[in-house]
Amino acid sequence: MDTPTGNMGPGSTSATDTGAGTRGGMGTKGSATGSCAHCGQPLDGSGVNSGLEQFLGRLGINDDMINNLKSSIAKVNIDEYLDTARHYLRKNSRKATTYARRNPGKVIVGAVVLAVGAGLLVAALNRD
């Protein structure tokens, strides 16, 4: 595994950093700076998304905006959204199953049309 030395490796930048100047190194493995003992990555999040934060800084998105977004995302109840999505999937899969059982001919014709269309598309792409 490549280990950066000195100021050559990815370091921590802010969202407003334009990339000018030198960047700090990753630190040593398991050091008091909050690095992972296994891989040396900073645990506080600095450096992990530094490229993204630098890009966002160039677009005019500052640290305050990023922190507000992070705090908003942290407040989201993911389980509630996942339960809602599961409910919709179950409901719609039951509808599709019921439709297929009541109209097997339409489903078969639809599958044949898709197969023919895919074959025509492949043939057209192979011609070029």
N, C-alpha and C positions, 0 to 999 in steps of 0.2 A: 504494500500500500504506500502511496506517495505521501510523505509528510512534509508540509511546507515549513520552511525555515525563515526566520527573520520577518521582514515585512512583505514577503512574497505571497503568502497565503491569504485566503479570504478573511476579512476582518469585520468589525462592526462598523456600520455606517448608519447615518440617519436618513430619513426620507428626503431631507433637503440637501443631502450631500451630492455634489455634482461630479464626484469622482476625482477631483483635483487633489493633488498632494499624495502623501503616503497613507497606506492603510495598515492598521495593526495586525499582528499575526494572531493565530488561533490560541496561543498559550500552550502550556505543557499539559500532558495527560494528567488528569486528577489534581490539577493545581487549585489554589484557593480562589481562582478567578471564576469558578463555576463551570469547569469543563467536565465533559464526560470522561470517566476513568478508562473507558474502553476505546473510544474513537477520538477523543480530544475536542469534539464539537462543543461550543459554548452552550450551557444549559439555560441561560437567560433569554435565548432567542436571538441575541445579536449575532450577526454573521450568517445565520441560517437562511434568512430571507433578505440579506443585504442587497442582493442584486435586484430583487423585486422592489424593495424600499427605495433604492437609488433610482430605478425607472419611474416609480410613482412620484418621486421628488422632482424629476424632470418634467412631469406632467402638471406640477403645481399642487400636488397632494402632500400636505405636511404631516408631521408626527401627530399633531392634535387630531386631525381627521382620521388617521389610522387608529389611534387609541380609542376614539369614539366608536369606530366601526367594530373594533375588537370587543369593547365592552357591550355593544349592542348584540353581537353574535353570542357572547357568553350568556346573555339573559334568555336566549331562545330555548324553549323546551323541545328538544329534538324528538323525544319519545312521543310527544303529542302529535307531531307532524308525521312521524313514521306510522303511528297507529291509524291516522287518517288516510295515509297513502295505502296501507294494507287493506283498509276497509273498502276503498274505491276499487282496488285491484280485485278483491274477492267478488264484489258486487258486479263489476263489469265482466269478469271471467264467467260468472254464472249466466249472465245475459248471453255471452257469446256461445257458451255450451248449449243453452236452451235453443238459441237460433239455429245452431248447426244440427241439432237433433230434429228440429221441426222442418228444416229446409236443406236436406243433404244434397239435393241436386244443385241448388244455388252455390253451395260451398264448393262442390266439385268443379263446377263451371268456373268459379272464381279462381280456384287453384290452377286450372288448365290455362286460363287467360294469363295469370302471372307467369307460368312456366313458358308460354309462347312469347310473351313480352320480354322476359329475361333472355330467351334464346335469340330473339331479334336484336336485342341490345348488344349481346356478346358478338353476334355476327357483324353488326355495324362497326363495333370497336375494333374487331380483328381485320376488317377491310382496310383501315387506315394505316 
